Amino acid sequence: MTTEAVWQASFETHAELVERGVSWLTARGYPVVMAERGAWSGSITEIADVIGFHWSKGTVVIEVKTSRSDFHADRKKLGRKMPDYGLGQWRYYLCPVGLIAPGEVADPWGLLYVHPRQIRTAKRAQWQAVEPAALIAERNILVSHIFHRTVPK
């Protein structure tokens, strides 16, 4: 059995893959990256596994998938049925290699594969315009982040 196969047989937990996603965005120059943050605005309620903010690159959302059933269940979310109402101008699924095939990922979503020492792009995301309600939801995430970092404990 190859090193890759051994690693795939015992791939990381959802929480560990979320941390890998945070590291991936941080390494790409996103100055504000958060994990497991909820967003709300009108009819938009979503918890992003990873969300990154950049003043010129826009926002990136990463949804971590550790099972095919979780990937299929994701299609029921409002932001998947109506992409303009989802979070992120760039959107990716992150999963172990081969769990999801690139052809299964609908545009504008991209696909990231987790390898033992790196994350590789299996399918590039396409830029997605978002509705004002989604922008407000993203702003709410930022405001909450700032509030929790500045309020004395």
N, C-alpha and C positions, 0 to 999 in steps of 0.2 A: 504494500500500500504506500502511495506517495505521501510526502509531507502535506501537500495540499489536501489529499483525500482524508488523511488523519485529522487535519484541522477542521475540514468540513463536517466530519462526523461528530465533532464536539464544538460546533460554532458557539459564539458568545451569546449571552442573554440579551434580551431587548435593551436593558439598561446599559450594558456594555457597548452595544451597537450604537445607542444614542450618543454615548461619550465619544465613540469613534467619529460619528457625524459632526459633533461639536468641534473636534480637533481638525477635521477636514475643512470645515468652513473657516475656522480661525487661521489655518495655514494659507488660505486663499485671500487673506487680507480683510476679512470681515471684522470690524472692530467691536461689534456688539453681537454676541451669539449666546442664545439661551436654549435650555432644554426643558421640555414638558411645560410649556407655558400656554395657558388658556387665553382665548380671545373672545370678545363679545362685542356686538354692535347690531342692534335691531334683530334680524333673523339669523345673524351669523354667530354661531357658537362652535368653536373648534379648539382643540388642544393640539398644538404642533409638537411633534417629537423634538424637532430642532428648528429654530428660526434664527436667521442671521440678517443683520441690517448693515447696509453700506450706503454712504451718501451719494455715490455715483453709480454703483452697480445695482442698486435696488435691494429687494428682499428675496431671500431664498428660504424655502420650507423643505425640510427633509422628513419624510414619513418612513419610519423603520418597520420592516416586515420580517418576521421570523417564521411565518407559516403561510402556506397558500390560502388557507381559509381566512386569515386576517387580511390578505391582499384582496380577496374577492369581497369580503365584507366592506372594505374601504369604498367600494363603488357606490354604496348606498348613501354616503355623506353628501350633503347639499353642495359643497364645493367641488365634488366630482361630477355631479349631475349638471350643475350650472357653474362652469369654471370661472366665470367672472366674479362669483361670490366666494371663491376660495382665497386662502391666505397665500401670499408670496407671488412675486412676479416671475420667479423661477422656482420650479417644483420638481423634487426628486423622490423616488423610492430608493431606500438603501436596504440591501439584503445580502445574505450569503450568496456566493457565486452559484448561478444556475437555479436558484429558488424560483425566480421569475424570469421568463424569457423577454428580451427586449421587444419582441413583436407583440407581447401581451400588454405593454404599457401604452395607453392612449396618449396622443399628443394633447396638450403641450408638455406632459410629464416626461422626465428623464429617469434614468436608472443607474444606480451606483452599486457596484459589486465590492463586497468586503473581502479582501485577501488577507493572509496572515500578517503582512507588514505594510499594507497600503490599501487605499480605496481607488478603484479604477472606474472610469465612466464607461458603462455599457451602452448607454443611449443618452445623447445630449438633450437637455430640456430646451424648450422653446419659450421665448418671452411671452408672458400672459398679462394682458391688461386686467385690472381689477376694478370692481365697482367702488364708489366712495364708501359704502358700508364696510367693505373689506379693508380699505385704507384706515378707516376709523378704528377697526378692530386691531390692526397692526399698531396704530398709535397707542391704543390702550395697553398693549403688551409693553411697549417702551415706557409709558408713564408708570405702570405698575413696577417695572424693573427699577426705575429711578427712585420711586418712592421707597421700595424695600431696601435699597442701598443707602438711602440718606436719612431715614428715620432712626433715631437712637433706640437701642434695645433696652 
